[in-house]
Amino acid sequence: MSDPIKITVGHRLGKVEAARRLEEGFARTKGQLGQLMSIEHEAWEQDTLRFRMRAFGQTAFGTIEVLDDALRIEVSLPWLLAKAARQLVPLLRKQATLLLEKK
């Protein structure tokens, strides 16, 4: 694994509401986050979601820490995905924002 990429996505929902929406958003997507990414495993530990995802045929591991005013996302990428990280970061940011939206 390469150095992790770190993304912060701000919100104004408060920690409890953001965690609820994130959890519902993951359930709603049924593991699919767009055409190129899918979540294979997820587990909550207090305010942190740990997950394993697949993107571009590669497996990556990450966490989403829910804060009062932001999500702190950290993803450890295999070498091949690290090379594509420039394209992956905007996609992760967009998907995190979509998961927080009320549906």
C-alpha distances in whole Angstrom, upper triangle without the diagonal:
4,7,8,11,14,17,21,23,27,29,33,33,33,30,32,33,29,28,30,30,26,27,29,27,25,27,29,26,26,22,23,22,23,23,20,18,19,18,18,18,19,21,23,23,26,25,21,20,16,15,13,14,14,14,15,15,11,10,8,9,12,15,18,20,24,26,30,29,26,23,20,16,13,10,6,6,4,6,9,10,9,12,14,13,16,18,16,17,20,20,18,21,23,23,22,26,27,26,28,31,34,35
4,6,9,12,16,19,22,25,28,32,32,32,30,32,32,29,28,31,30,26,27,30,28,25,29,30,27,27,24,24,22,23,24,20,19,20,19,20,20,21,23,24,24,26,25,21,21,18,17,15,15,16,15,16,16,13,12,10,11,12,15,18,20,24,25,29,28,25,22,18,16,12,10,6,6,6,6,9,9,7,10,12,11,14,16,14,15,18,19,17,19,22,22,22,25,27,26,28,31,34,35
4,7,9,13,16,20,23,26,29,30,29,27,30,30,27,26,29,28,25,26,29,27,25,29,30,27,28,24,25,22,24,25,21,20,21,20,21,21,21,22,23,23,25,23,20,19,17,17,16,16,17,17,18,19,16,15,12,12,12,14,16,18,21,23,26,25,22,19,16,13,10,9,6,7,9,9,12,11,8,11,13,11,14,16,14,14,18,18,16,18,21,21,21,23,26,25,26,29,33,34
4,6,10,13,16,19,22,26,26,26,24,26,27,23,22,25,25,21,23,26,23,22,25,26,24,25,21,22,19,21,22,19,17,18,17,19,18,18,19,20,20,22,20,16,16,14,14,14,14,15,15,17,18,15,13,10,9,8,10,13,14,18,19,23,22,18,16,12,10,6,5,4,6,9,11,13,11,9,12,13,10,13,15,12,11,15,16,13,15,18,18,17,20,22,21,23,26,29,30
4,7,10,13,17,20,23,24,24,22,25,25,21,21,24,23,20,22,24,22,20,24,25,23,24,21,20,18,19,21,18,16,18,17,19,19,18,20,20,21,22,20,16,16,15,14,14,14,15,14,16,18,15,14,11,11,9,11,12,14,17,18,21,20,16,14,11,8,6,5,7,8,11,12,13,11,8,11,11,8,10,12,10,8,12,13,10,12,15,15,14,17,19,19,20,23,27,28
4,7,10,13,16,20,21,21,19,22,22,18,19,22,21,18,20,23,20,20,23,24,22,24,21,21,18,20,22,19,17,19,18,20,20,18,19,19,19,20,17,14,15,14,15,15,15,17,17,19,21,18,17,13,12,10,10,10,11,14,15,18,16,13,10,7,6,5,7,9,11,15,16,17,14,12,15,14,11,12,14,11,9,12,13,10,10,14,15,13,15,18,18,18,21,24,26
4,7,10,13,17,18,18,17,20,20,16,17,20,18,15,18,21,18,18,22,22,21,23,20,20,16,18,21,19,17,18,17,20,20,18,19,19,19,20,17,14,14,15,15,16,16,18,17,19,22,20,18,15,14,11,11,9,11,12,13,16,14,10,8,6,5,6,9,12,13,17,18,19,16,14,17,15,12,12,13,11,7,9,11,8,7,11,12,10,12,15,15,15,18,21,23
4,6,10,13,15,15,14,17,17,13,15,18,16,14,18,20,18,18,22,22,21,23,21,21,18,20,23,21,19,20,19,22,21,19,20,19,19,19,15,14,14,16,17,19,18,21,20,23,25,23,21,18,17,13,12,9,10,10,10,12,10,6,6,5,6,9,12,15,17,21,22,23,19,18,20,19,15,15,16,14,11,11,13,10,8,11,12,10,10,14,14,13,16,19,22
4,7,10,12,13,13,16,15,11,13,16,14,12,16,17,15,16,20,20,19,22,20,20,16,18,21,20,18,19,19,22,21,19,20,19,20,19,15,14,15,17,17,19,19,21,20,23,25,24,22,19,18,15,13,10,10,10,10,11,9,5,5,7,8,11,14,17,19,23,24,24,21,20,22,20,17,16,17,15,11,11,12,10,7,9,10,7,7,11,11,10,12,16,19
4,7,9,10,11,14,13,10,13,16,14,13,17,18,16,18,21,21,21,24,23,22,19,21,24,24,22,23,22,25,24,22,22,20,21,19,16,16,17,19,20,22,22,24,24,27,29,28,26,23,21,18,16,12,12,10,9,9,6,4,6,9,11,14,17,21,23,26,28,28,25,24,26,24,20,20,20,18,15,14,15,13,10,12,13,10,9,12,13,10,12,15,18
4,6,8,9,12,10,8,11,13,11,12,15,16,15,17,20,20,20,23,23,22,20,21,25,25,23,23,22,26,25,22,22,20,21,19,15,16,17,20,21,24,23,26,25,28,31,29,28,25,23,20,17,14,13,10,9,8,5,5,8,11,13,17,20,23,25,29,31,31,27,27,29,26,23,23,23,21,18,17,17,15,12,13,14,10,9,11,11,8,10,12,16
4,6,9,11,9,8,12,13,12,13,17,17,17,19,22,21,22,25,25,25,23,25,28,28,26,26,25,28,27,24,24,21,22,20,16,18,19,22,24,27,26,29,29,32,34,33,31,28,26,23,20,16,15,12,10,8,6,8,11,14,17,20,23,27,29,33,34,35,31,30,33,30,27,27,26,24,21,20,21,19,16,16,17,14,12,14,14,10,11,13,16
4,7,8,6,6,9,10,9,11,14,14,14,17,19,19,20,23,23,24,22,24,28,28,25,25,24,27,25,22,22,19,20,18,14,16,17,21,22,25,25,28,28,32,34,32,30,28,26,22,19,15,14,11,10,7,7,9,11,14,17,20,23,27,29,32,35,35,31,31,33,31,28,28,27,25,22,21,21,19,17,17,17,14,12,14,12,9,10,11,14
4,6,6,6,9,10,11,12,14,15,16,18,20,21,22,24,24,25,23,26,30,30,27,26,24,27,25,22,21,18,18,15,12,14,16,20,22,25,26,29,30,33,35,33,31,28,25,22,18,15,13,9,7,5,6,8,10,14,16,20,23,26,29,33,35,36,32,31,34,32,29,29,29,26,24,23,23,21,18,19,19,15,14,16,15,11,13,14,17
4,6,5,6,9,10,10,12,14,15,16,18,20,21,23,23,24,22,25,29,29,25,25,22,24,22,19,17,14,14,11,8,11,13,17,19,22,23,27,28,31,33,31,28,25,23,19,16,12,10,6,5,4,7,8,9,12,14,18,21,24,27,30,33,34,30,30,33,31,28,28,28,25,23,23,23,20,18,19,18,15,15,17,14,11,14,15,18
4,6,5,6,9,10,11,12,14,16,17,18,20,22,22,24,22,26,29,29,26,25,22,24,22,18,17,13,14,11,9,12,13,17,19,23,24,27,29,32,33,32,29,27,24,21,17,14,12,8,9,8,11,12,12,15,17,20,23,26,28,32,35,35,32,32,35,33,30,31,30,27,25,25,24,21,20,21,19,16,16,17,14,12,14,14,17
4,5,5,6,8,10,10,12,14,15,16,18,20,21,22,21,23,27,28,25,24,21,24,22,19,18,15,16,14,12,14,14,18,20,23,24,27,28,31,33,31,29,27,24,21,18,15,13,10,10,9,11,11,12,15,17,21,23,26,29,32,35,35,31,32,34,32,29,30,29,26,24,23,23,20,18,19,17,14,14,14,12,9,11,10,13
4,5,5,6,9,10,10,12,14,15,16,18,18,20,18,21,24,24,22,21,19,21,20,16,16,14,15,13,10,12,12,16,17,20,21,24,24,28,29,28,26,23,21,18,15,11,10,7,8,8,9,8,8,12,13,17,19,23,25,29,31,31,28,28,31,28,25,26,25,22,20,20,19,16,15,15,14,11,10,12,9,6,9,10,13
4,6,5,6,9,10,11,12,14,15,17,17,19,17,21,24,24,21,19,17,19,17,13,13,10,12,10,7,9,9,13,14,18,19,22,23,27,28,27,24,22,19,16,13,10,9,6,9,10,11,10,9,12,13,16,18,22,24,27,30,31,27,27,30,28,25,27,26,23,21,21,20,17,16,17,15,12,13,13,10,9,12,12,15
4,5,5,6,8,10,11,12,14,16,17,18,18,21,24,25,22,20,18,20,18,14,14,12,14,12,10,12,12,15,16,20,20,23,25,28,29,28,26,24,21,19,16,13,13,10,12,12,14,14,12,16,16,19,21,24,26,30,33,33,29,30,33,30,28,29,28,25,23,23,21,19,18,18,16,13,14,13,10,9,11,10,12
4,5,5,6,8,10,10,12,14,15,16,15,18,21,22,19,18,16,19,18,15,15,13,16,15,13,13,12,16,16,19,19,22,23,26,27,27,25,23,21,18,16,13,13,11,13,13,14,13,12,15,15,19,20,24,25,29,31,31,27,28,31,28,26,27,25,22,21,20,19,16,15,15,13,10,10,10,7,5,7,7,9
4,5,5,6,9,10,11,13,13,14,13,16,19,20,16,15,13,16,15,12,12,11,14,13,11,11,9,12,13,16,16,18,20,23,24,23,21,19,17,15,12,9,11,9,12,13,13,12,10,12,12,15,16,20,22,25,28,28,24,25,28,25,23,24,22,19,18,18,16,13,13,13,10,8,9,9,6,6,9,10,11
4,5,5,6,9,10,11,12,14,14,17,20,20,17,15,13,15,13,10,10,9,12,12,11,11,9,12,12,15,16,19,20,24,24,24,21,19,17,15,13,11,12,11,14,16,16,15,13,15,14,17,18,21,23,26,29,29,25,26,29,27,25,26,25,22,21,21,19,16,16,16,13,11,13,12,8,9,12,12,13
4,5,5,6,9,10,12,13,13,16,19,21,18,16,14,16,15,12,13,13,16,16,14,15,13,15,15,17,17,20,21,25,25,25,23,22,20,18,17,14,16,14,17,18,18,17,15,18,17,20,21,24,25,28,31,30,27,28,31,28,26,28,26,23,22,22,19,17,17,16,13,12,13,11,8,9,10,9,9
4,5,5,6,9,10,10,10,13,16,17,15,13,12,15,14,12,14,14,17,17,15,15,12,15,14,16,15,17,18,22,23,23,21,20,19,17,15,13,15,14,17,18,18,16,14,16,15,18,18,22,23,25,28,28,24,26,28,25,23,24,22,19,19,18,16,14,14,13,10,9,10,8,5,7,8,9,9
4,5,5,6,7,8,9,12,15,16,12,10,8,11,11,9,11,12,15,16,15,14,10,12,11,13,12,14,16,19,20,20,18,17,16,14,13,12,14,14,17,19,19,17,14,16,14,17,16,19,20,23,26,25,22,24,26,24,22,24,22,18,18,18,15,13,14,14,10,10,12,10,7,10,12,13,12
4,6,5,7,10,11,14,17,18,15,12,10,12,12,10,12,13,17,18,17,16,13,14,13,15,14,17,18,22,22,22,20,19,18,17,16,15,17,17,20,22,22,20,18,20,18,20,20,23,23,26,29,28,25,27,29,27,25,27,25,22,22,22,19,17,18,17,14,13,15,13,10,12,13,13,12
4,5,8,9,10,12,15,17,15,13,12,14,14,13,16,16,20,21,19,19,16,17,16,17,16,18,19,22,22,23,21,21,20,19,19,17,19,18,22,23,23,21,19,21,19,22,21,24,25,27,30,29,25,28,30,27,25,27,24,21,22,21,18,17,18,16,12,13,14,11,9,11,12,11,9
4,5,5,7,9,11,13,11,9,9,12,13,13,15,17,20,22,20,19,15,16,14,15,13,14,15,18,19,19,18,18,18,17,17,16,19,19,22,24,23,21,18,20,18,20,19,22,22,24,27,25,22,24,26,23,22,24,21,18,19,18,15,14,16,14,10,12,13,10,9,12,13,13,12
4,6,9,11,13,14,12,9,8,10,11,11,14,16,20,22,21,19,16,16,13,14,12,14,15,18,18,19,17,18,18,18,18,17,20,20,24,26,26,23,20,22,19,21,20,22,22,24,27,25,22,25,27,24,24,26,23,20,21,21,17,16,18,17,13,15,17,14,12,15,16,16,15
4,7,9,11,11,8,5,4,6,8,9,13,15,19,21,20,17,14,14,11,10,9,10,12,15,15,15,14,14,14,14,15,15,19,19,23,25,25,22,19,20,17,18,16,18,18,20,23,22,19,21,24,21,20,23,20,17,18,19,15,14,16,16,12,13,16,14,12,15,17,18,17
4,6,7,8,6,4,6,9,11,12,16,18,22,24,22,20,16,16,13,12,10,10,10,13,13,15,14,14,15,16,17,17,20,21,24,26,25,22,19,20,17,19,17,19,18,20,22,21,18,20,22,19,19,21,18,15,17,17,13,12,15,14,10,12,15,13,12,15,16,18,16
4,7,7,5,5,7,11,13,13,17,18,21,23,21,19,16,16,13,12,9,10,9,12,14,14,14,14,15,14,15,15,18,19,22,24,23,20,17,18,15,16,15,17,17,19,21,19,16,18,20,17,16,17,15,12,13,13,9,9,11,10,7,9,12,10,9,13,14,16,16
4,6,6,7,10,14,16,17,20,22,25,27,25,22,19,19,16,15,12,11,10,11,14,15,16,16,17,17,19,18,21,22,25,27,25,22,19,20,17,19,17,19,18,20,22,19,16,19,20,16,16,17,13,12,14,12,9,10,12,10,8,11,13,11,12,15,16,18,17
4,6,8,12,14,17,19,22,25,28,30,28,25,22,21,18,16,13,11,9,9,12,14,15,16,18,19,21,21,24,25,28,30,29,25,23,23,20,21,19,20,18,19,21,18,16,19,19,16,16,17,14,12,15,14,11,12,15,13,11,15,17,15,15,19,19,21,20
4,7,11,13,16,18,21,24,26,29,27,24,21,20,16,14,10,8,6,6,8,10,12,13,16,16,19,19,23,24,27,30,28,25,22,22,18,18,16,17,15,16,17,14,12,15,15,12,13,15,11,10,13,13,10,11,14,13,12,15,17,16,16,20,21,23,22
4,7,10,13,14,18,20,23,25,23,20,17,16,12,11,7,6,4,7,9,10,10,10,12,13,15,16,20,21,24,27,25,22,19,19,15,15,13,14,13,14,17,14,12,14,16,13,13,15,12,10,12,13,9,9,13,12,10,12,15,14,14,17,19,21,21
4,6,9,11,15,17,20,23,21,19,15,14,10,9,6,5,7,10,10,10,10,10,12,13,15,15,19,20,24,26,26,22,19,19,16,16,14,15,14,15,18,17,14,17,19,16,16,18,16,13,15,16,12,11,15,14,11,13,16,15,14,17,19,21,20
4,6,7,11,14,17,19,18,15,12,11,7,6,4,6,9,12,12,12,10,10,10,10,12,13,16,18,21,24,24,21,17,17,14,14,12,14,14,16,19,18,15,18,20,18,17,20,18,14,16,17,14,12,15,15,12,13,16,15,13,16,18,20,20
4,7,11,14,17,20,20,17,13,11,7,6,5,7,10,14,12,12,9,10,10,12,13,15,18,20,24,27,27,24,20,20,17,16,14,15,15,16,19,19,16,19,22,20,19,22,21,17,19,20,17,15,19,19,16,16,20,19,16,20,22,23,23
4,7,11,13,17,17,14,10,8,5,5,7,10,13,17,15,14,11,11,9,10,11,13,16,18,22,25,25,22,19,18,16,15,14,15,16,17,21,21,18,20,23,22,21,24,23,19,20,22,19,16,19,20,17,16,20,19,16,19,22,23,23
4,7,10,13,13,10,7,6,4,7,9,12,15,19,18,17,13,12,10,10,9,10,13,14,18,21,22,19,16,16,14,14,13,15,17,19,22,23,20,21,25,23,21,24,23,19,20,21,19,16,18,19,16,15,18,18,14,17,20,21,21
4,7,10,11,8,6,5,6,9,12,16,19,22,22,20,16,15,12,11,10,11,12,13,17,20,21,19,16,16,14,15,15,16,19,21,24,25,23,24,27,26,24,27,26,22,22,24,22,18,20,21,18,16,20,20,16,18,21,22,22
4,6,7,6,4,6,9,12,15,19,21,25,25,23,19,17,14,12,9,9,10,11,14,17,19,17,14,14,14,15,16,18,20,23,26,27,25,25,29,27,25,28,27,23,22,24,22,19,20,21,18,16,19,19,16,16,20,20,22
4,6,5,6,7,11,14,17,21,24,27,27,25,21,19,15,13,10,10,10,11,14,16,19,17,15,14,14,15,16,18,21,24,27,29,26,26,30,29,26,29,29,25,24,26,25,21,22,24,21,18,21,22,19,19,22,23,25
4,6,8,10,14,17,20,24,26,30,30,28,24,21,18,15,12,11,9,9,11,14,17,16,14,14,15,16,18,21,24,27,30,31,28,28,32,31,28,30,30,27,25,27,26,22,22,24,22,19,21,22,19,18,21,22,24
4,7,10,13,17,19,23,24,28,29,27,23,20,17,14,10,8,6,5,8,10,13,12,10,11,12,14,16,19,22,25,29,30,27,26,30,29,26,27,28,24,22,23,23,19,19,21,19,15,17,19,16,15,18,19,22
4,6,10,13,16,19,21,25,25,23,20,17,13,10,7,6,4,6,9,12,14,12,10,9,10,11,13,15,19,22,25,26,23,23,26,25,22,25,25,21,19,21,20,17,17,19,17,14,17,18,15,15,19,20,22
4,6,10,12,16,18,22,22,20,17,14,11,8,5,5,6,8,12,15,16,14,10,10,9,11,12,14,17,20,23,24,21,21,25,23,21,23,23,19,18,20,18,15,16,18,15,12,15,16,13,14,18,19,20
4,7,10,14,16,20,20,17,14,11,8,6,4,7,9,11,15,18,19,16,13,12,10,10,10,12,14,17,20,21,19,19,23,22,19,22,22,18,18,20,18,15,17,19,16,14,18,18,15,17,20,22,23
4,6,10,13,16,16,14,11,9,6,5,6,8,11,14,17,21,21,18,14,13,11,10,9,11,12,15,18,19,16,17,21,20,18,21,20,16,16,19,16,13,16,17,14,13,17,17,15,17,20,22,22
4,7,10,14,13,10,7,6,5,6,9,11,15,17,21,24,24,21,17,16,13,12,9,10,10,12,16,16,14,15,19,18,16,20,19,15,16,19,16,14,17,18,15,15,19,19,17,19,22,24,24
4,7,10,10,8,6,5,6,8,11,12,16,18,22,25,25,21,17,16,13,12,9,10,10,11,15,14,12,14,17,15,14,17,16,12,14,16,13,11,15,16,13,14,17,17,15,18,21,23,23
4,7,6,5,5,6,9,11,14,16,20,22,25,28,27,24,20,19,16,15,11,12,10,11,13,12,10,13,15,13,14,17,15,12,14,16,13,12,16,17,14,16,19,18,17,21,23,25,25
4,5,5,7,8,11,12,16,17,21,23,26,29,27,24,20,20,16,15,12,12,10,10,12,10,8,11,12,10,11,14,11,9,12,14,11,11,15,15,13,15,18,18,18,21,23,25,25
4,6,9,10,14,16,19,21,24,26,29,32,31,27,24,23,19,18,15,14,11,11,12,9,8,11,12,9,11,14,11,10,14,15,12,13,17,17,16,18,21,20,21,24,25,28,28
4,7,10,13,16,20,21,25,27,31,34,33,29,26,24,21,19,16,15,12,11,12,10,9,13,14,12,14,17,15,13,17,18,16,16,20,20,18,20,23,23,22,26,28,30,29
4,7,10,13,17,19,23,25,28,32,31,27,24,22,18,16,13,11,8,7,9,8,7,10,12,11,12,16,15,12,15,18,16,15,19,20,18,20,23,23,22,25,27,30,30
4,7,10,14,17,20,23,26,29,29,25,22,20,16,14,11,9,8,7,10,10,9,11,14,13,13,17,16,13,16,18,16,15,18,20,17,18,22,22,21,24,26,29,29
4,7,11,13,17,20,23,26,26,22,18,16,13,10,7,6,5,6,10,10,8,10,13,13,12,15,15,12,13,16,14,12,16,18,16,16,20,20,19,22,24,27,27
4,7,11,14,17,20,23,23,20,16,14,11,8,6,5,7,9,13,14,12,12,16,15,14,17,17,14,14,17,16,13,16,18,16,15,19,20,18,20,24,26,27
4,7,10,13,16,20,20,16,13,10,7,5,4,6,9,12,15,16,13,13,17,16,14,17,17,13,13,16,15,11,14,16,14,13,17,18,16,18,21,24,25
4,6,10,13,16,17,13,10,8,6,5,7,9,12,15,18,20,17,16,20,19,16,19,19,15,14,17,16,12,13,16,14,12,15,17,15,16,19,22,23
4,6,9,13,13,10,6,6,4,7,9,12,15,18,21,22,19,18,22,20,17,19,19,16,14,16,15,11,12,14,12,9,12,14,12,12,16,18,20
4,6,10,11,8,6,5,6,9,12,15,18,21,24,25,22,21,25,23,20,22,22,19,17,18,18,14,14,17,15,12,14,16,14,13,17,19,22
4,7,8,6,5,7,9,12,15,18,21,24,27,28,24,24,27,26,22,24,24,21,18,19,19,15,14,16,15,11,13,15,13,11,15,16,19
4,5,5,6,7,11,14,17,20,23,27,29,30,27,26,29,28,24,25,25,23,20,20,21,17,16,18,17,14,14,17,15,13,16,18,21
4,6,8,11,14,17,20,24,27,30,33,34,30,29,32,30,27,27,28,25,22,22,23,20,18,19,19,15,15,18,16,13,16,17,21
4,7,10,13,16,20,23,26,29,31,32,29,28,30,28,25,25,25,23,20,20,20,18,15,17,17,14,13,16,15,12,14,16,20
4,6,9,13,16,20,22,26,28,28,25,24,26,25,21,21,22,19,16,16,17,14,12,14,14,11,10,14,13,11,14,16,19
4,6,10,13,16,19,22,25,25,22,21,24,22,19,19,20,17,14,15,15,12,10,12,12,8,9,12,11,10,13,16,19
4,7,10,13,16,20,22,23,20,19,22,20,17,18,19,16,13,14,15,12,10,14,13,10,12,15,14,13,17,19,22
4,7,10,13,16,19,19,16,15,18,17,14,15,16,13,10,12,12,9,9,12,11,9,12,14,13,13,17,20,22
4,7,10,13,16,17,14,13,16,16,12,15,16,12,11,14,14,10,11,15,14,12,15,17,16,17,20,23,25
4,6,10,12,14,11,10,14,13,10,13,14,10,10,13,13,10,12,15,14,13,16,18,17,18,22,25,26
4,7,10,12,9,8,12,13,11,14,15,12,12,16,15,13,15,18,17,16,20,21,20,22,25,28,29
4,6,8,6,5,9,10,8,12,13,10,11,15,14,13,16,18,17,17,21,22,21,23,26,29,30
4,6,6,6,9,10,10,14,15,13,14,18,17,16,19,21,20,21,24,25,24,27,29,32,33
4,6,5,6,9,10,13,14,13,15,18,18,17,20,23,22,23,26,27,27,29,32,35,35
4,5,5,7,9,12,12,12,14,17,16,17,20,21,21,22,25,26,26,29,31,34,34
4,5,5,6,9,10,8,11,14,13,13,16,18,17,18,21,22,22,25,27,30,30
4,5,5,8,10,9,10,14,14,13,16,18,18,19,22,23,23,25,28,31,32
4,6,8,9,10,11,14,15,15,17,19,20,21,23,25,25,28,30,33,34
4,6,6,6,9,11,11,12,15,16,17,18,21,22,23,25,27,30,30
4,5,5,6,9,10,10,12,14,15,16,18,20,20,22,24,28,29
4,6,6,8,9,11,12,13,15,16,18,19,21,23,24,28,29
4,6,6,7,9,11,12,13,15,16,17,19,21,22,26,26
4,6,5,6,9,10,11,12,14,15,16,19,20,24,24
4,5,5,6,9,10,11,12,14,15,17,19,22,24
4,5,5,6,9,10,11,12,14,16,17,21,22
4,5,5,6,9,10,11,12,14,16,19,20
4,5,5,6,9,10,11,13,15,18,19
4,6,5,6,9,10,11,13,17,18
4,6,5,6,9,10,11,15,16
4,5,5,6,9,10,13,14
4,5,5,7,9,12,14
4,5,5,7,10,12
4,5,5,9,9
4,6,8,9
4,6,9
4,6
4
